[in-house]
Amino acid sequence: MSRSCKGTESVSLKKTLKFVCKNLQCSFGTDIKAGSCTTDAENVRRGDVYFAVLPPLEDEAAADTELTERVGLAIHHGCCAVVADRPVIGTETVPYYIMPNVAEGYACLCQALYDYPAKSLKMFGITGTSGKTSTSYLLSGILAEGGYQTGLIGSLGVFDGIEYHGVPEELTPELLAFYLDRMISNGCTSAIVEVSSKMLTEGTLGGIKFDAVCLTNIRRDHIDYHQTVESYRKSKLAIFKYAKKKALAVCNIDDRITEAVVPLIDLPILSVGMRQQAEIQAATVERFAGEQTFIISAGTEAVPCCTRIVGDEHIYNSLVAAALGIGLEIDIKTVARGIGRVESIPGRMERIECGQNFNVFIDSARTTDSVSGALKTAREVTEGQLICVFGAASYHEEAKRQVFAKSLESLSDTIVLTAAAAQMDSSSADAVCGIGKRFSSPEEVNIMPDRAEAIAWALSAAKEGDTVLIFGKGTPERVEETTGKEPFCDRYFTKQWLYENQSCAV
């Protein structure tokens, strides 16, 4: 466990593990202290308790071998106890616990060492293939408008109630407990957690129960990690096991798969939608490049909501956030004001305005539906030509490449195909070629592997009334410290180019 754990008070290992598994197969009466648990077999210190958390391995024999090696290494380094999901030969020298989900047990212990901070906060868990970040920001705006001091943990970083922290390379159970505790110290009364499928699969949420959870949508993604579509979908539905018994569940029933699983959810549900009859609904009034207005309806009440972020995807995310706020008994007018106060979200149809006479958007869409949705929105607000910069990534499956190509070709006037990251390597080069071959007229596609060159070319080609849509994170890329290079950021690069090359820029 991290050295930064709270205090040095002792916590009963046996009692804590029973929180997750009531049928431990052995007993161990010794207490442990904060900072004396680890999942890293190579860096076990003498007296540590080692939790054998393994990466997902389908082959049982390989898993047994991996476990034996790691446990042996931890014992060699002097651990005082081992927690694992199965017996291992040669462990007679230390107390040995067996529990079904070691990762969840470890996460639960992390929460215990901080005195379960989630119990002192109104907890909101948001999952889905897309829309998690936007919904989190929108809900944060609604809660702020409603007088709540709120912390936020998500893919763009952590807000602890006072200051922002950069995106951790991995949101470990230690960090999750640490930040929740910090929120309480900073006066927060609620916390929003973006919940990824990886977190749900790896048991990161052990020891946490949510007051409200939501499912924005379930599409096809992360097959490289989950192996199958079915496995990925099951991981998303696992969020409901971390909900309190009477927690509120919010579901977007316009999403076909989400609608199908609603009968399986044993919680009070608020449905949202634009096409189907739902408890919280929305209808678009007008949409321009710089703003859109839509009506939110809940029961007999309806209010207009104006936002500077455009697109149906944003309206869906606003609906989910609105339902969570209404479920907290925040009045609908306050909800609308909270949505409107969120003027931009990095990489979410983010409008770049630097005095140019054409539109520029950066969008982080990575699924086929999200890419298609962003293209349709850009087309809708474009008077002239739609110029699209699309980054091909190695994680794009073959099935996705065909759909990406079709959407780009049917909705864009000019396509610039480039690498998904500034640092070009062989895998990204293969990805560019892989998608390039999927176009019906590949000779009309501009292939520029260098991302900075591709963005600059698209911007220079734009004329008054055109739109440049750049698919990318918008946030700086991670760069190894040893390279000494500045991290590349689509937003920073685009703004810099526009200021340097637009005569009308202020």
Secondary structure as UniProt FT lines:
FT   TURN            3..4
FT   STRAND          10..12
FT   HELIX           13..20
FT   STRAND          31..33
FT   TURN            34..35
FT   STRAND          37..38
FT   HELIX           41..43
FT   TURN            46..47
FT   STRAND          49..51
FT   HELIX           60..76
FT   TURN            77..78
FT   STRAND          81..84
FT   TURN            89..90
FT   TURN            92..93
FT   STRAND          96..98
FT   HELIX           102..113
FT   TURN            114..115
FT   HELIX           117..120
FT   STRAND          122..127
FT   HELIX           132..145
FT   TURN            146..147
FT   STRAND          150..154
FT   TURN            155..156
FT   STRAND          157..159
FT   STRAND          164..165
FT   HELIX           173..185
FT   TURN            186..187
FT   STRAND          190..194
FT   HELIX           197..201
FT   TURN            202..207
FT   STRAND          210..215
FT   HELIX           223..226
FT   HELIX           229..237
FT   HELIX           238..242
FT   STRAND          243..252
FT   TURN            253..254
FT   HELIX           256..261
FT   HELIX           262..264
FT   STRAND          269..273
FT   STRAND          280..287
FT   STRAND          292..298
FT   TURN            299..300
FT   STRAND          301..307
FT   HELIX           312..327
FT   TURN            328..329
FT   HELIX           332..340
FT   TURN            346..347
FT   STRAND          350..351
FT   STRAND          359..363
FT   HELIX           368..380
FT   STRAND          386..392
FT   TURN            394..395
FT   HELIX           398..411
FT   STRAND          414..419
FT   HELIX           426..436
FT   TURN            437..438
FT   HELIX           442..444
FT   STRAND          446..447
FT   HELIX           451..461
FT   TURN            464..465
FT   STRAND          467..471
FT   HELIX           481..483
FT   HELIX           490..501
FT   TURN            503..504
//
